[in-house]
Amino acid sequence: MNQPQPIIDTSSLASRDDNLPLALVGGLVAAAVGAALWAIITVATGWQIGWMAVGVGLLVGFTIRKLGNGRTLVFGILGAGFALAGCLAGNVMSEVGYFAHESAAQFFAALSTLTPEDTVTILVHGFHPIDLLFYGFAVYEGFRISIVPAPQPQAPPAA
């Protein structure tokens, strides 16, 4: 007997290409935008909201997924790294924003005077143990969302 062959739609697979360079640029921009939003909201409200870290992870992850179209581990690692970098940058930029606001200095002028040692000092003195939880969520989401899921095989139509 002649068995019907299952129909598999490969049109979405044929046009999919990984784009690591675009994922790198997109992840960097998303981390910077997330950090800036984190700092703006933190300075404007006077509260450091831990869930901002998760927002940074989501923003980075979705950007890398959309621009990179990657199905490999490298895209997840990229998302996790940029999510963590965006969180750290958001904390540093928040502290610089507080300083600029209190001293009537220009934000970018204050930011440009930071040395690597100053940055580490800001991160160490501003660290709270709960930050690990929110950074962990951000890294997890950045990793998980950055990788395009493999397509699920479609069952043949019922006869």
mmCIF file of the C-alpha atoms, coordinates in Angstrom:
data_MODEL
# 
_entry.id   MODEL 
# 
loop_
_atom_site.group_PDB 
_atom_site.id 
_atom_site.type_symbol 
_atom_site.label_atom_id 
_atom_site.label_alt_id 
_atom_site.label_comp_id 
_atom_site.label_asym_id 
_atom_site.label_entity_id 
_atom_site.label_seq_id 
_atom_site.pdbx_PDB_ins_code 
_atom_site.Cartn_x 
_atom_site.Cartn_y 
_atom_site.Cartn_z 
_atom_site.occupancy 
_atom_site.B_iso_or_equiv 
_atom_site.pdbx_formal_charge 
_atom_site.auth_seq_id 
_atom_site.auth_comp_id 
_atom_site.auth_asym_id 
_atom_site.auth_atom_id 
_atom_site.pdbx_PDB_model_num 
ATOM 1   C CA . MET A 1 1   ? 0.000  0.000  0.000  1.00 0.00 ? 1   MET A CA 1 
ATOM 2   C CA . ASN A 1 2   ? 1.036  3.516  -0.682 1.00 0.00 ? 2   ASN A CA 1 
ATOM 3   C CA . GLN A 1 3   ? 1.427  5.351  2.638  1.00 0.00 ? 3   GLN A CA 1 
ATOM 4   C CA . PRO A 1 4   ? 1.039  9.170  2.539  1.00 0.00 ? 4   PRO A CA 1 
ATOM 5   C CA . GLN A 1 5   ? 4.222  10.961 3.489  1.00 0.00 ? 5   GLN A CA 1 
ATOM 6   C CA . PRO A 1 6   ? 3.971  13.483 6.335  1.00 0.00 ? 6   PRO A CA 1 
ATOM 7   C CA . ILE A 1 7   ? 4.125  17.072 5.199  1.00 0.00 ? 7   ILE A CA 1 
ATOM 8   C CA . ILE A 1 8   ? 6.791  19.058 7.013  1.00 0.00 ? 8   ILE A CA 1 
ATOM 9   C CA . ASP A 1 9   ? 6.883  22.796 6.521  1.00 0.00 ? 9   ASP A CA 1 
ATOM 10  C CA . THR A 1 10  ? 10.553 23.732 6.133  1.00 0.00 ? 10  THR A CA 1 
ATOM 11  C CA . SER A 1 11  ? 9.994  27.272 4.886  1.00 0.00 ? 11  SER A CA 1 
ATOM 12  C CA . SER A 1 12  ? 10.769 28.786 8.294  1.00 0.00 ? 12  SER A CA 1 
ATOM 13  C CA . LEU A 1 13  ? 13.936 26.710 8.574  1.00 0.00 ? 13  LEU A CA 1 
ATOM 14  C CA . ALA A 1 14  ? 15.270 27.442 5.113  1.00 0.00 ? 14  ALA A CA 1 
ATOM 15  C CA . SER A 1 15  ? 15.400 31.200 5.672  1.00 0.00 ? 15  SER A CA 1 
ATOM 16  C CA . ARG A 1 16  ? 16.837 31.049 9.204  1.00 0.00 ? 16  ARG A CA 1 
ATOM 17  C CA . ASP A 1 17  ? 20.497 31.975 9.526  1.00 0.00 ? 17  ASP A CA 1 
ATOM 18  C CA . ASP A 1 18  ? 22.391 32.574 12.735 1.00 0.00 ? 18  ASP A CA 1 
ATOM 19  C CA . ASN A 1 19  ? 23.784 36.092 12.915 1.00 0.00 ? 19  ASN A CA 1 
ATOM 20  C CA . LEU A 1 20  ? 26.280 36.296 15.765 1.00 0.00 ? 20  LEU A CA 1 
ATOM 21  C CA . PRO A 1 21  ? 27.684 39.748 14.877 1.00 0.00 ? 21  PRO A CA 1 
ATOM 22  C CA . LEU A 1 22  ? 24.196 41.293 14.866 1.00 0.00 ? 22  LEU A CA 1 
ATOM 23  C CA . ALA A 1 23  ? 23.369 39.470 18.112 1.00 0.00 ? 23  ALA A CA 1 
ATOM 24  C CA . LEU A 1 24  ? 26.540 40.932 19.686 1.00 0.00 ? 24  LEU A CA 1 
ATOM 25  C CA . VAL A 1 25  ? 25.694 44.481 18.659 1.00 0.00 ? 25  VAL A CA 1 
ATOM 26  C CA . GLY A 1 26  ? 22.025 44.096 19.574 1.00 0.00 ? 26  GLY A CA 1 
ATOM 27  C CA . GLY A 1 27  ? 22.863 42.568 22.961 1.00 0.00 ? 27  GLY A CA 1 
ATOM 28  C CA . LEU A 1 28  ? 25.283 45.381 23.743 1.00 0.00 ? 28  LEU A CA 1 
ATOM 29  C CA . VAL A 1 29  ? 22.749 48.057 22.790 1.00 0.00 ? 29  VAL A CA 1 
ATOM 30  C CA . ALA A 1 30  ? 19.961 46.302 24.715 1.00 0.00 ? 30  ALA A CA 1 
ATOM 31  C CA . ALA A 1 31  ? 22.159 46.035 27.818 1.00 0.00 ? 31  ALA A CA 1 
ATOM 32  C CA . ALA A 1 32  ? 23.031 49.746 27.563 1.00 0.00 ? 32  ALA A CA 1 
ATOM 33  C CA . VAL A 1 33  ? 19.380 50.756 27.081 1.00 0.00 ? 33  VAL A CA 1 
ATOM 34  C CA . GLY A 1 34  ? 18.301 48.513 29.959 1.00 0.00 ? 34  GLY A CA 1 
ATOM 35  C CA . ALA A 1 35  ? 20.999 49.979 32.209 1.00 0.00 ? 35  ALA A CA 1 
ATOM 36  C CA . ALA A 1 36  ? 19.988 53.529 31.288 1.00 0.00 ? 36  ALA A CA 1 
ATOM 37  C CA . LEU A 1 37  ? 16.312 52.819 31.980 1.00 0.00 ? 37  LEU A CA 1 
ATOM 38  C CA . TRP A 1 38  ? 17.261 51.192 35.275 1.00 0.00 ? 38  TRP A CA 1 
ATOM 39  C CA . ALA A 1 39  ? 19.245 54.278 36.298 1.00 0.00 ? 39  ALA A CA 1 
ATOM 40  C CA . ILE A 1 40  ? 16.559 56.741 35.197 1.00 0.00 ? 40  ILE A CA 1 
ATOM 41  C CA . ILE A 1 41  ? 13.811 54.913 37.081 1.00 0.00 ? 41  ILE A CA 1 
ATOM 42  C CA . THR A 1 42  ? 15.971 54.402 40.168 1.00 0.00 ? 42  THR A CA 1 
ATOM 43  C CA . VAL A 1 43  ? 17.064 58.030 40.405 1.00 0.00 ? 43  VAL A CA 1 
ATOM 44  C CA . ALA A 1 44  ? 13.583 59.367 39.585 1.00 0.00 ? 44  ALA A CA 1 
ATOM 45  C CA . THR A 1 45  ? 11.843 57.228 42.219 1.00 0.00 ? 45  THR A CA 1 
ATOM 46  C CA . GLY A 1 46  ? 14.616 57.116 44.806 1.00 0.00 ? 46  GLY A CA 1 
ATOM 47  C CA . TRP A 1 47  ? 14.136 53.343 45.030 1.00 0.00 ? 47  TRP A CA 1 
ATOM 48  C CA . GLN A 1 48  ? 16.289 50.564 43.662 1.00 0.00 ? 48  GLN A CA 1 
ATOM 49  C CA . ILE A 1 49  ? 13.778 48.116 42.272 1.00 0.00 ? 49  ILE A CA 1 
ATOM 50  C CA . GLY A 1 50  ? 15.285 44.647 42.005 1.00 0.00 ? 50  GLY A CA 1 
ATOM 51  C CA . TRP A 1 51  ? 12.879 43.558 39.302 1.00 0.00 ? 51  TRP A CA 1 
ATOM 52  C CA . MET A 1 52  ? 14.587 46.018 36.962 1.00 0.00 ? 52  MET A CA 1 
ATOM 53  C CA . ALA A 1 53  ? 17.286 43.357 36.663 1.00 0.00 ? 53  ALA A CA 1 
ATOM 54  C CA . VAL A 1 54  ? 14.748 40.914 35.272 1.00 0.00 ? 54  VAL A CA 1 
ATOM 55  C CA . GLY A 1 55  ? 13.635 43.573 32.795 1.00 0.00 ? 55  GLY A CA 1 
ATOM 56  C CA . VAL A 1 56  ? 17.220 43.979 31.627 1.00 0.00 ? 56  VAL A CA 1 
ATOM 57  C CA . GLY A 1 57  ? 17.520 40.207 31.172 1.00 0.00 ? 57  GLY A CA 1 
ATOM 58  C CA . LEU A 1 58  ? 14.286 40.070 29.195 1.00 0.00 ? 58  LEU A CA 1 
ATOM 59  C CA . LEU A 1 59  ? 15.251 43.023 26.991 1.00 0.00 ? 59  LEU A CA 1 
ATOM 60  C CA . VAL A 1 60  ? 18.670 41.550 26.235 1.00 0.00 ? 60  VAL A CA 1 
ATOM 61  C CA . GLY A 1 61  ? 17.304 38.050 25.645 1.00 0.00 ? 61  GLY A CA 1 
ATOM 62  C CA . PHE A 1 62  ? 14.539 39.088 23.261 1.00 0.00 ? 62  PHE A CA 1 
ATOM 63  C CA . THR A 1 63  ? 16.888 41.390 21.345 1.00 0.00 ? 63  THR A CA 1 
ATOM 64  C CA . ILE A 1 64  ? 19.503 38.686 20.871 1.00 0.00 ? 64  ILE A CA 1 
ATOM 65  C CA . ARG A 1 65  ? 16.855 36.146 19.870 1.00 0.00 ? 65  ARG A CA 1 
ATOM 66  C CA . LYS A 1 66  ? 15.270 38.496 17.346 1.00 0.00 ? 66  LYS A CA 1 
ATOM 67  C CA . LEU A 1 67  ? 18.501 39.760 15.790 1.00 0.00 ? 67  LEU A CA 1 
ATOM 68  C CA . GLY A 1 68  ? 20.696 36.681 16.160 1.00 0.00 ? 68  GLY A CA 1 
ATOM 69  C CA . ASN A 1 69  ? 18.280 33.882 15.270 1.00 0.00 ? 69  ASN A CA 1 
ATOM 70  C CA . GLY A 1 70  ? 20.640 31.522 17.077 1.00 0.00 ? 70  GLY A CA 1 
ATOM 71  C CA . ARG A 1 71  ? 19.863 28.022 18.227 1.00 0.00 ? 71  ARG A CA 1 
ATOM 72  C CA . THR A 1 72  ? 23.239 27.309 19.821 1.00 0.00 ? 72  THR A CA 1 
ATOM 73  C CA . LEU A 1 73  ? 24.589 27.668 23.329 1.00 0.00 ? 73  LEU A CA 1 
ATOM 74  C CA . VAL A 1 74  ? 26.764 30.638 22.351 1.00 0.00 ? 74  VAL A CA 1 
ATOM 75  C CA . PHE A 1 75  ? 23.669 32.831 21.962 1.00 0.00 ? 75  PHE A CA 1 
ATOM 76  C CA . GLY A 1 76  ? 22.492 31.893 25.454 1.00 0.00 ? 76  GLY A CA 1 
ATOM 77  C CA . ILE A 1 77  ? 25.893 32.635 26.944 1.00 0.00 ? 77  ILE A CA 1 
ATOM 78  C CA . LEU A 1 78  ? 25.917 35.954 25.122 1.00 0.00 ? 78  LEU A CA 1 
ATOM 79  C CA . GLY A 1 79  ? 22.468 36.790 26.532 1.00 0.00 ? 79  GLY A CA 1 
ATOM 80  C CA . ALA A 1 80  ? 23.481 35.831 30.059 1.00 0.00 ? 80  ALA A CA 1 
ATOM 81  C CA . GLY A 1 81  ? 26.683 37.884 29.892 1.00 0.00 ? 81  GLY A CA 1 
ATOM 82  C CA . PHE A 1 82  ? 25.035 40.993 28.492 1.00 0.00 ? 82  PHE A CA 1 
ATOM 83  C CA . ALA A 1 83  ? 22.171 40.690 31.007 1.00 0.00 ? 83  ALA A CA 1 
ATOM 84  C CA . LEU A 1 84  ? 24.647 40.647 33.896 1.00 0.00 ? 84  LEU A CA 1 
ATOM 85  C CA . ALA A 1 85  ? 26.670 43.501 32.383 1.00 0.00 ? 85  ALA A CA 1 
ATOM 86  C CA . GLY A 1 86  ? 23.484 45.556 31.942 1.00 0.00 ? 86  GLY A CA 1 
ATOM 87  C CA . CYS A 1 87  ? 22.532 44.984 35.587 1.00 0.00 ? 87  CYS A CA 1 
ATOM 88  C CA . LEU A 1 88  ? 25.946 46.009 36.867 1.00 0.00 ? 88  LEU A CA 1 
ATOM 89  C CA . ALA A 1 89  ? 25.979 49.050 34.590 1.00 0.00 ? 89  ALA A CA 1 
ATOM 90  C CA . GLY A 1 90  ? 22.477 49.984 35.781 1.00 0.00 ? 90  GLY A CA 1 
ATOM 91  C CA . ASN A 1 91  ? 23.646 49.957 39.391 1.00 0.00 ? 91  ASN A CA 1 
ATOM 92  C CA . VAL A 1 92  ? 26.727 52.041 38.602 1.00 0.00 ? 92  VAL A CA 1 
ATOM 93  C CA . MET A 1 93  ? 24.757 54.528 36.512 1.00 0.00 ? 93  MET A CA 1 
ATOM 94  C CA . SER A 1 94  ? 22.192 54.852 39.314 1.00 0.00 ? 94  SER A CA 1 
ATOM 95  C CA . GLU A 1 95  ? 24.873 55.767 41.816 1.00 0.00 ? 95  GLU A CA 1 
ATOM 96  C CA . VAL A 1 96  ? 26.400 58.261 39.391 1.00 0.00 ? 96  VAL A CA 1 
ATOM 97  C CA . GLY A 1 97  ? 22.899 59.687 38.825 1.00 0.00 ? 97  GLY A CA 1 
ATOM 98  C CA . TYR A 1 98  ? 22.394 60.121 42.572 1.00 0.00 ? 98  TYR A CA 1 
ATOM 99  C CA . PHE A 1 99  ? 25.775 61.812 42.851 1.00 0.00 ? 99  PHE A CA 1 
ATOM 100 C CA . ALA A 1 100 ? 25.087 64.114 39.897 1.00 0.00 ? 100 ALA A CA 1 
ATOM 101 C CA . HIS A 1 101 ? 21.677 65.047 41.293 1.00 0.00 ? 101 HIS A CA 1 
ATOM 102 C CA . GLU A 1 102 ? 23.004 65.791 44.789 1.00 0.00 ? 102 GLU A CA 1 
ATOM 103 C CA . SER A 1 103 ? 26.027 67.747 43.626 1.00 0.00 ? 103 SER A CA 1 
ATOM 104 C CA . ALA A 1 104 ? 24.314 69.571 40.726 1.00 0.00 ? 104 ALA A CA 1 
ATOM 105 C CA . ALA A 1 105 ? 26.862 68.022 38.351 1.00 0.00 ? 105 ALA A CA 1 
ATOM 106 C CA . GLN A 1 106 ? 26.190 66.890 34.819 1.00 0.00 ? 106 GLN A CA 1 
ATOM 107 C CA . PHE A 1 107 ? 25.533 63.153 34.656 1.00 0.00 ? 107 PHE A CA 1 
ATOM 108 C CA . PHE A 1 108 ? 27.841 62.458 31.705 1.00 0.00 ? 108 PHE A CA 1 
ATOM 109 C CA . ALA A 1 109 ? 30.598 64.613 33.196 1.00 0.00 ? 109 ALA A CA 1 
ATOM 110 C CA . ALA A 1 110 ? 30.412 62.604 36.426 1.00 0.00 ? 110 ALA A CA 1 
ATOM 111 C CA . LEU A 1 111 ? 30.257 59.332 34.512 1.00 0.00 ? 111 LEU A CA 1 
ATOM 112 C CA . SER A 1 112 ? 33.305 60.232 32.429 1.00 0.00 ? 112 SER A CA 1 
ATOM 113 C CA . THR A 1 113 ? 35.450 60.715 35.548 1.00 0.00 ? 113 THR A CA 1 
ATOM 114 C CA . LEU A 1 114 ? 34.891 57.162 36.805 1.00 0.00 ? 114 LEU A CA 1 
ATOM 115 C CA . THR A 1 115 ? 37.949 54.963 36.951 1.00 0.00 ? 115 THR A CA 1 
ATOM 116 C CA . PRO A 1 116 ? 37.746 51.153 37.008 1.00 0.00 ? 116 PRO A CA 1 
ATOM 117 C CA . GLU A 1 117 ? 38.606 51.314 40.711 1.00 0.00 ? 117 GLU A CA 1 
ATOM 118 C CA . ASP A 1 118 ? 35.730 53.745 41.332 1.00 0.00 ? 118 ASP A CA 1 
ATOM 119 C CA . THR A 1 119 ? 33.373 51.414 39.498 1.00 0.00 ? 119 THR A CA 1 
ATOM 120 C CA . VAL A 1 120 ? 34.391 48.430 41.616 1.00 0.00 ? 120 VAL A CA 1 
ATOM 121 C CA . THR A 1 121 ? 34.041 50.523 44.775 1.00 0.00 ? 121 THR A CA 1 
ATOM 122 C CA . ILE A 1 122 ? 30.532 51.591 43.773 1.00 0.00 ? 122 ILE A CA 1 
ATOM 123 C CA . LEU A 1 123 ? 29.519 47.997 43.077 1.00 0.00 ? 123 LEU A CA 1 
ATOM 124 C CA . VAL A 1 124 ? 31.024 46.650 46.319 1.00 0.00 ? 124 VAL A CA 1 
ATOM 125 C CA . HIS A 1 125 ? 29.571 49.352 48.582 1.00 0.00 ? 125 HIS A CA 1 
ATOM 126 C CA . GLY A 1 126 ? 26.169 49.241 46.918 1.00 0.00 ? 126 GLY A CA 1 
ATOM 127 C CA . PHE A 1 127 ? 25.926 45.442 46.992 1.00 0.00 ? 127 PHE A CA 1 
ATOM 128 C CA . HIS A 1 128 ? 23.156 43.739 48.943 1.00 0.00 ? 128 HIS A CA 1 
ATOM 129 C CA . PRO A 1 129 ? 22.813 39.942 49.173 1.00 0.00 ? 129 PRO A CA 1 
ATOM 130 C CA . ILE A 1 130 ? 19.336 40.125 47.586 1.00 0.00 ? 130 ILE A CA 1 
ATOM 131 C CA . ASP A 1 131 ? 21.041 41.474 44.460 1.00 0.00 ? 131 ASP A CA 1 
ATOM 132 C CA . LEU A 1 132 ? 22.305 37.947 43.782 1.00 0.00 ? 132 LEU A CA 1 
ATOM 133 C CA . LEU A 1 133 ? 18.730 36.716 43.475 1.00 0.00 ? 133 LEU A CA 1 
ATOM 134 C CA . PHE A 1 134 ? 17.729 39.390 40.974 1.00 0.00 ? 134 PHE A CA 1 
ATOM 135 C CA . TYR A 1 135 ? 20.994 39.119 39.028 1.00 0.00 ? 135 TYR A CA 1 
ATOM 136 C CA . GLY A 1 136 ? 20.400 35.371 38.887 1.00 0.00 ? 136 GLY A CA 1 
ATOM 137 C CA . PHE A 1 137 ? 16.917 35.896 37.431 1.00 0.00 ? 137 PHE A CA 1 
ATOM 138 C CA . ALA A 1 138 ? 18.328 38.339 34.879 1.00 0.00 ? 138 ALA A CA 1 
ATOM 139 C CA . VAL A 1 139 ? 21.125 35.984 33.818 1.00 0.00 ? 139 VAL A CA 1 
ATOM 140 C CA . TYR A 1 140 ? 18.703 33.052 33.585 1.00 0.00 ? 140 TYR A CA 1 
ATOM 141 C CA . GLU A 1 141 ? 16.205 34.991 31.473 1.00 0.00 ? 141 GLU A CA 1 
ATOM 142 C CA . GLY A 1 142 ? 18.965 36.460 29.296 1.00 0.00 ? 142 GLY A CA 1 
ATOM 143 C CA . PHE A 1 143 ? 20.307 32.951 28.671 1.00 0.00 ? 143 PHE A CA 1 
ATOM 144 C CA . ARG A 1 144 ? 16.963 31.195 28.181 1.00 0.00 ? 144 ARG A CA 1 
ATOM 145 C CA . ILE A 1 145 ? 15.330 33.729 25.914 1.00 0.00 ? 145 ILE A CA 1 
ATOM 146 C CA . SER A 1 146 ? 18.372 34.383 23.700 1.00 0.00 ? 146 SER A CA 1 
ATOM 147 C CA . ILE A 1 147 ? 18.269 30.902 22.162 1.00 0.00 ? 147 ILE A CA 1 
ATOM 148 C CA . VAL A 1 148 ? 15.658 30.311 19.475 1.00 0.00 ? 148 VAL A CA 1 
ATOM 149 C CA . PRO A 1 149 ? 13.821 27.107 20.404 1.00 0.00 ? 149 PRO A CA 1 
ATOM 150 C CA . ALA A 1 150 ? 14.127 24.164 18.060 1.00 0.00 ? 150 ALA A CA 1 
ATOM 151 C CA . PRO A 1 151 ? 11.027 23.614 15.959 1.00 0.00 ? 151 PRO A CA 1 
ATOM 152 C CA . GLN A 1 152 ? 8.719  20.924 17.235 1.00 0.00 ? 152 GLN A CA 1 
ATOM 153 C CA . PRO A 1 153 ? 8.074  18.147 14.725 1.00 0.00 ? 153 PRO A CA 1 
ATOM 154 C CA . GLN A 1 154 ? 4.537  18.248 13.460 1.00 0.00 ? 154 GLN A CA 1 
ATOM 155 C CA . ALA A 1 155 ? 2.440  15.146 13.667 1.00 0.00 ? 155 ALA A CA 1 
ATOM 156 C CA . PRO A 1 156 ? 1.055  13.906 10.376 1.00 0.00 ? 156 PRO A CA 1 
ATOM 157 C CA . PRO A 1 157 ? -2.576 14.789 9.781  1.00 0.00 ? 157 PRO A CA 1 
ATOM 158 C CA . ALA A 1 158 ? -5.054 12.232 11.056 1.00 0.00 ? 158 ALA A CA 1 
ATOM 159 C CA . ALA A 1 159 ? -6.435 10.053 8.344  1.00 0.00 ? 159 ALA A CA 1 
# 
